[in-house]
């Protein structure tokens, strides 16, 4: 969702650099939990990870 928000903002938006930094961290930490043995993580995060890596969400 962060990447979608970023893509909708104008290039002159002062929040872009911070949002891009946050989006990178969010991606890194979120994808690590996809392989978790916890049901909530492995079940739901897999779906959202597909959206993330295919830019379809």
C-alpha positions as MATLAB code, in Angstrom:
seq = 'XXXXXXXXXXXXXXXXXXXXXXXXXXXXXXXXXXXXXXXXXXXXXXXXXXXXXXXXX';
ca = [
       0.000    0.000    0.000;
       2.858    2.367    0.713;
       4.206    1.919   -2.783;
       0.749    2.617   -4.186;
       0.492    5.799   -2.142;
       3.952    6.850   -3.289;
       3.018    6.321   -6.936;
       0.027    8.618   -6.524;
       1.954   11.529   -5.087;
       3.493   14.266   -7.229;
       7.269   14.208   -7.639;
       7.507   17.468   -5.698;
       5.866   16.045   -2.558;
       8.155   16.563    0.421;
       7.083   13.240    1.979;
       8.379   11.042   -0.831;
      11.886   10.371    0.483;
      10.623    9.365    3.922;
       7.820    7.220    2.484;
      10.244    5.437    0.158;
      12.551    4.656    3.080;
       9.658    3.322    5.132;
       8.362    1.271    2.196;
      11.737   -0.444    1.769;
      11.862   -1.385    5.450;
       8.245   -2.515    5.436;
       8.920   -4.757    2.430;
      12.038   -6.291    4.001;
      10.464   -7.037    7.368;
       7.143   -8.176    5.911;
       8.659  -10.664    3.493;
      10.720  -12.257    6.272;
       7.548  -13.125    8.186;
       5.950  -14.852    5.198;
       7.924  -17.991    6.030;
       6.854  -17.926    9.671;
       5.371  -20.971   11.348;
       2.692  -18.792   12.944;
      -0.658  -19.231   11.214;
      -1.574  -15.557   11.149;
       1.697  -14.627    9.479;
       2.042  -17.481    7.047;
      -1.618  -17.458    6.051;
      -2.255  -13.769    5.472;
       1.179  -12.406    4.690;
       1.645  -14.807    1.789;
      -1.340  -13.271    0.034;
      -0.119   -9.743    0.601;
       3.434  -10.694   -0.372;
       2.169  -11.785   -3.778;
       0.471   -8.420   -4.187;
       3.695   -6.695   -3.155;
       6.132   -8.494   -5.435;
       3.814   -8.447   -8.455;
       2.648   -4.838   -7.926;
      -0.937   -6.077   -8.355;
      -2.270   -4.999   -4.978;
];
